[in-house]
Amino acid sequence: MKPKKRIQEMTFAALLTAIAILIPSIMPIKLIIPPASYTLGSHVPLFLAMFISPWVAAFVILASSLGFFMAGYPIVIVFRAFSHIIFGCLGALYLKRFPQTIENHKSSLIFNFVLGVIHALGEVIACVIFYSVTGEDFQKLFYILFVLVGFGTIVHSMIDYVIALTIFKSIRKIR
């Protein structure tokens, strides 16, 4: 990797890390119904990092998890934030191999939906693991896990992806 490109990636990683840590604390639009939480824009730094490289995505995801922890969110939500490592790294690796995906509207939409489903599965699994050690009744949690966390995550993820893609394409035009 060329030194200039490496420095640019490190700079983007630092900026996106700072934003990922701050969003859980300062974003005014958020809805928290543990284990579900919807903070508008919380995935935007992650998606932007994913468009840059897999290592930037992994670093920003870890920082985002730290941000949710420092903001005082319930630990199950911090676990959900950490579960982003799965879809974030898979998405970044896919985009590294097929960068043209985000250029075509149809392929980008399909990519967004598939990523949203993987994202939701990761978060539901994080919740199931968390609640399996707490002794909660899974029948009571079915609605929360599969509707609020599962379906809600797909919608939230897809909205944040579109926001991030719009920002990424705008910045790329300026560069």
C-alpha positions in Angstrom: 0.0 0.0 0.0 1.3 3.4 -0.9 2.2 5.7 2.1 -0.2 8.5 1.0 -3.1 6.0 0.8 -2.2 4.5 4.1 -2.1 7.9 5.8 -5.5 8.8 4.2 -7.0 5.5 5.6 -5.5 6.2 9.0 -7.0 9.7 9.0 -10.4 8.5 7.9 -10.2 5.8 10.6 -9.4 8.4 13.3 -12.2 10.7 12.2 -14.8 7.9 11.9 -13.7 6.5 15.2 -14.3 9.8 17.0 -17.7 10.2 15.4 -18.6 6.5 16.2 -17.7 7.2 19.9 -19.7 10.5 20.0 -22.9 9.5 18.3 -24.3 7.3 21.1 -23.7 10.2 23.6 -24.8 13.2 21.6 -27.3 12.1 19.0 -30.7 13.7 19.9 -32.8 11.3 17.9 -32.8 7.9 19.7 -35.3 5.3 20.9 -34.3 2.9 23.6 -36.5 -0.1 24.5 -33.9 -2.7 25.8 -32.6 -4.8 24.2 -33.6 -2.7 21.2 -32.2 0.8 20.6 -32.4 3.0 17.5 -30.0 5.9 17.3 -30.3 7.6 14.0 -26.9 7.7 12.2 -25.2 5.3 14.6 -24.2 3.0 11.7 -23.1 5.8 9.4 -19.5 5.8 10.5 -19.4 2.0 10.3 -20.7 2.0 6.7 -18.3 4.8 5.7 -15.5 2.8 7.2 -16.7 -0.3 5.3 -16.5 1.6 2.1 -12.8 2.4 2.8 -11.4 -0.9 4.0 -11.9 -4.0 6.2 -9.4 -2.9 8.8 -10.9 0.6 9.1 -14.4 -1.0 9.5 -13.2 -3.3 12.2 -11.5 -0.5 14.1 -14.5 1.8 13.9 -16.9 -1.0 15.0 -14.7 -1.6 18.1 -14.8 2.2 18.8 -18.6 2.3 18.3 -19.0 -0.5 20.9 -16.9 1.5 23.3 -19.0 4.6 22.6 -22.2 2.8 23.5 -20.5 1.5 26.7 -19.2 5.0 27.7 -22.7 6.5 27.0 -24.2 4.2 29.6 -26.3 2.1 27.4 -27.5 -1.3 28.8 -24.8 -4.0 28.3 -27.0 -6.0 25.9 -27.0 -3.0 23.6 -23.2 -2.8 23.9 -23.1 -6.5 22.9 -25.3 -5.7 19.9 -22.9 -2.9 18.9 -20.0 -5.3 19.1 -21.9 -7.9 17.0 -21.5 -5.4 14.1 -18.0 -6.8 13.6 -19.6 -9.7 11.7 -21.6 -7.8 9.1 -19.1 -4.9 9.0 -16.1 -7.0 8.2 -18.1 -9.3 5.8 -19.4 -6.2 4.0 -16.0 -4.5 3.8 -14.4 -7.7 2.4 -17.1 -8.0 -0.2 -16.7 -4.4 -1.2 -12.9 -4.8 -1.4 -13.5 -7.7 -3.9 -16.5 -6.1 -5.7 -16.2 -2.3 -5.4 -18.6 -1.7 -8.3 -21.4 -3.0 -6.1 -22.1 0.5 -4.7 -22.1 2.1 -8.1 -25.1 0.2 -9.5 -28.4 1.1 -7.8 -29.9 -2.4 -8.0 -26.8 -4.2 -6.8 -26.3 -1.6 -4.0 -29.9 -2.1 -2.9 -29.5 -5.9 -2.8 -26.2 -5.5 -1.0 -27.9 -3.2 1.5 -30.7 -5.6 2.2 -28.5 -8.7 2.5 -26.2 -6.7 4.9 -29.2 -5.7 6.9 -30.3 -9.3 7.3 -26.8 -10.4 8.4 -26.7 -7.4 10.7 -30.0 -8.3 12.3 -29.0 -12.0 12.7 -25.8 -10.9 14.5 -27.8 -8.6 16.8 -30.5 -11.3 17.5 -27.7 -13.8 18.3 -26.0 -11.4 20.6 -29.3 -10.9 22.5 -30.0 -14.6 22.6 -26.6 -15.3 24.1 -27.1 -12.4 26.6 -30.6 -13.5 27.7 -29.7 -17.2 27.8 -27.4 -16.6 30.8 -29.9 -14.3 32.5 -32.7 -16.8 32.8 -35.3 -14.8 30.9 -38.3 -16.6 29.4 -37.6 -16.8 25.6 -41.3 -16.9 24.8 -41.8 -13.5 26.3 -38.7 -12.3 24.4 -39.8 -13.6 21.0 -41.5 -10.3 20.0 -38.7 -8.2 21.3 -36.0 -10.3 19.6 -37.5 -10.9 16.2 -39.7 -7.8 15.7 -38.0 -5.0 17.6 -34.4 -6.2 17.3 -34.6 -8.3 14.1 -36.9 -6.4 11.8 -36.1 -3.1 13.4 -32.4 -3.6 12.8 -32.9 -4.4 9.1 -34.9 -1.1 8.6 -32.5 1.0 10.7 -29.4 -0.5 9.0 -30.9 0.1 5.5 -31.6 3.8 6.4 -28.1 4.4 7.8 -26.6 2.7 4.7 -28.4 5.0 2.4 -27.2 8.0 4.5 -23.6 6.8 4.5 -23.6 6.0 0.8 -24.9 9.5 0.0 -22.2 11.0 2.1 -19.5 8.8 0.6 -20.5 9.6 -3.0 -20.6 13.3 -2.2 -17.1 13.2 -0.6 -15.7 11.2 -3.4 -16.9 13.8 -5.9 -15.0 16.5 -4.0 -11.8 14.5 -3.7 
